[in-house]
Amino acid sequence: MSLVPVFQSWLVGCVLVSLFMWRVCLAFFLLAGMVWFLVSVVGYAGSNINHQGAGFWLFILSEVMVFGTLFFYVRGFETASIGLSPISAFYGIPLVCCFLLLGSSVTATAFHHNLGLGGSNNYLICTLVLGVCFIAAQLYEFHLCEFCWSDNAFYSICFCIVGLHFSQVLVGLCGFLVFFKLQSGLTSYLQLFYASVVVWYWHFVDYVWLLVYTFVYLC
């Protein structure tokens, strides 16, 4: 995995910021120089790096940054929109969704630990069923919701957060389905690797939902 694209991103960012904030462009150039130093001198992008694993964790990091930004703004818009109701009552469908995802996290862990042993696919099927139930519950929540994303900025951010997490659950379910279909043709090492990636991603989706429940429905 090469860090040259990272350096290029920093360089483009420096140019854009310098067009409007030339007084602070030096700091950005220093950061870009540090990235270049890691690439060319230290040899951070060596051949011993697990490319697939590193790519997965970079993807998770990008997801964390996106959700962190959205959570920051939803708190800001909530403060400026005192008196607004959440898009759904916290003790209703969102609470049911918490139990569904937490239950799927338990079954996903059981599937991961029993991989290669008898009965692991049963846990995988349970995870898929709970995930599909979560999707159905979310669709029903959207159907009952009295608010629209275009009502104001607060509801726009809320629907953006919930919708983004909804898409993540779909991605996780697709990952489990693909693994369920192709696992018989994989070696033991690839089975463990791909199962680990899908399960870790599913746990990440579960943790994000707890934050979504806290920031969007409780707070």
C-alpha positions in Angstrom: 0.0 0.0 0.0 1.4 3.3 -1.0 1.0 6.6 0.8 1.6 8.7 -2.3 -2.2 9.3 -2.7 -2.2 10.6 0.9 0.6 13.0 0.0 -1.3 14.1 -3.1 -4.4 14.8 -1.1 -2.4 16.9 1.3 -0.9 18.8 -1.6 -4.3 19.6 -3.1 -5.6 20.6 0.3 -2.6 23.0 0.7 -3.3 24.6 -2.6 -7.0 25.1 -1.9 -6.5 26.5 1.5 -3.7 28.7 0.3 -6.1 30.3 -2.1 -8.2 31.7 0.7 -6.1 31.5 3.9 -2.5 32.1 2.7 -1.3 33.1 6.2 -1.8 29.6 7.5 -0.6 27.7 4.4 2.8 27.1 6.0 1.3 24.7 8.5 -0.3 22.7 5.8 2.9 22.5 3.8 4.7 21.3 7.0 2.2 18.5 7.4 2.5 17.6 3.8 6.2 17.5 4.2 5.9 15.1 7.1 3.8 12.8 4.9 6.4 13.0 2.2 9.1 12.2 4.7 7.2 9.0 5.8 6.9 7.9 2.2 10.3 8.6 0.8 12.7 8.5 3.8 11.3 6.2 6.4 9.8 3.8 3.8 6.5 3.5 5.7 4.9 1.9 2.6 7.1 -1.2 2.8 6.3 -4.5 1.2 5.7 -6.3 4.5 2.4 -4.4 5.2 -0.8 -6.4 5.1 -2.4 -4.5 2.2 -5.9 -5.9 2.6 -5.9 -5.4 6.4 -4.5 -1.9 6.2 -7.0 -1.0 3.5 -9.9 -2.2 5.7 -8.7 -0.2 8.7 -8.3 2.9 6.6 -11.9 2.4 5.4 -13.0 2.2 9.0 -11.1 5.3 9.9 -12.8 7.2 7.1 -16.2 6.0 8.4 -15.3 7.2 11.9 -14.3 10.6 10.6 -17.6 10.9 8.6 -19.8 9.9 11.6 -17.8 12.1 13.9 -18.4 15.1 11.7 -22.1 14.4 11.5 -22.4 13.9 15.3 -20.7 17.2 15.9 -23.1 19.0 13.6 -26.2 17.3 14.9 -25.3 18.5 18.4 -24.8 22.0 17.1 -28.0 22.2 15.2 -29.9 20.6 18.1 -28.7 23.4 20.4 -29.9 26.0 17.8 -33.2 24.2 17.4 -34.5 23.9 21.0 -38.0 22.5 21.2 -37.8 20.2 18.2 -38.9 16.6 18.7 -36.6 13.7 17.6 -37.5 11.9 14.4 -38.8 9.0 16.4 -39.4 8.3 20.1 -36.4 6.8 21.8 -38.4 4.1 23.6 -40.1 2.9 20.4 -38.6 1.4 17.2 -35.1 2.7 17.8 -34.9 0.8 21.1 -36.1 -2.3 19.4 -33.3 -1.8 16.8 -30.8 -1.6 19.6 -31.8 -5.1 20.8 -31.8 -6.4 17.3 -28.3 -5.2 16.5 -26.9 -6.2 19.9 -28.3 -9.6 19.4 -26.8 -9.9 16.0 -23.4 -8.8 17.4 -23.6 -11.8 19.8 -24.5 -14.3 17.0 -21.8 -12.8 14.8 -19.2 -13.3 17.5 -20.4 -16.9 18.0 -20.1 -17.5 14.2 -16.6 -16.1 14.2 -15.5 -18.2 17.2 -17.0 -21.4 15.8 -15.8 -20.9 12.2 -14.7 -24.2 10.8 -16.6 -26.1 13.4 -20.1 -27.6 13.2 -23.0 -25.1 13.6 -21.2 -21.9 12.6 -23.5 -21.4 9.7 -26.5 -21.5 12.1 -25.1 -18.4 13.9 -24.5 -16.8 10.6 -28.1 -17.3 9.5 -29.3 -15.9 12.9 -27.1 -12.8 12.2 -28.6 -12.4 8.8 -32.2 -12.7 10.1 -31.6 -10.2 12.9 -30.0 -7.8 10.4 -33.0 -8.1 8.0 -35.3 -7.5 11.0 -33.4 -4.3 11.7 -33.8 -3.2 8.1 -37.5 -3.9 8.2 -37.9 -2.0 11.5 -36.0 1.0 10.1 -38.2 1.1 7.0 -41.3 1.0 9.2 -39.9 3.8 11.3 -39.3 5.9 8.1 -42.9 5.2 7.1 -44.3 6.4 10.4 -42.1 9.4 10.7 -44.0 12.7 10.7 -41.0 14.8 9.8 -39.1 15.3 6.5 -35.5 15.8 5.9 -36.2 19.2 4.2 -38.0 20.6 7.2 -34.9 22.2 8.7 -31.1 21.6 9.1 -31.5 19.5 12.2 -33.8 16.9 10.6 -31.6 16.9 7.5 -28.5 15.9 9.6 -30.6 13.3 11.6 -31.9 11.6 8.5 -28.4 11.8 7.0 -26.9 9.9 10.0 -29.7 7.3 10.2 -29.6 6.8 6.4 -25.9 6.4 6.3 -26.0 3.8 9.1 -28.9 2.1 7.2 -26.6 1.8 4.2 -23.8 0.4 6.4 -26.1 -2.4 7.7 -27.0 -3.3 4.1 -23.3 -3.5 3.2 -22.7 -5.7 6.2 -25.5 -8.0 5.3 -24.2 -8.2 1.7 -20.8 -9.1 3.1 -22.3 -12.0 5.2 -24.3 -13.2 2.2 -21.2 -13.2 -0.1 -19.2 -15.1 2.5 -22.0 -17.6 3.1 -22.1 -18.3 -0.7 -18.4 -18.5 -1.3 -16.9 -19.9 1.9 -16.8 -23.5 0.5 -14.4 -22.4 -2.2 -12.0 -20.6 0.1 -8.9 -21.9 1.9 -8.9 -22.0 5.7 -6.8 -18.8 5.9 -9.0 -16.9 3.5 -12.1 -18.1 5.3 -10.7 -16.7 8.6 -9.5 -13.5 7.1 -12.8 -12.6 5.2 -14.9 -13.8 8.2 -12.9 -11.6 10.5 -13.3 -8.5 8.2 -17.0 -8.9 7.9 -17.5 -9.6 11.6 -15.3 -6.6 12.6 -17.2 -4.4 10.3 -20.5 -5.6 11.7 -19.3 -4.9 15.3 -18.4 -1.4 14.1 -21.9 -0.9 12.7 -23.3 -2.0 16.0 -21.2 0.4 18.0 -22.1 3.2 15.6 -25.8 2.5 16.1 -25.4 3.0 19.8 -24.0 6.4 19.1 -26.7 7.1 16.6 -29.3 6.2 19.2 -27.6 8.4 21.8 -27.1 11.5 19.6 -30.2 11.4 17.4 -32.9 9.9 19.6 -31.9 10.4 23.2 -30.1 13.7 23.2 
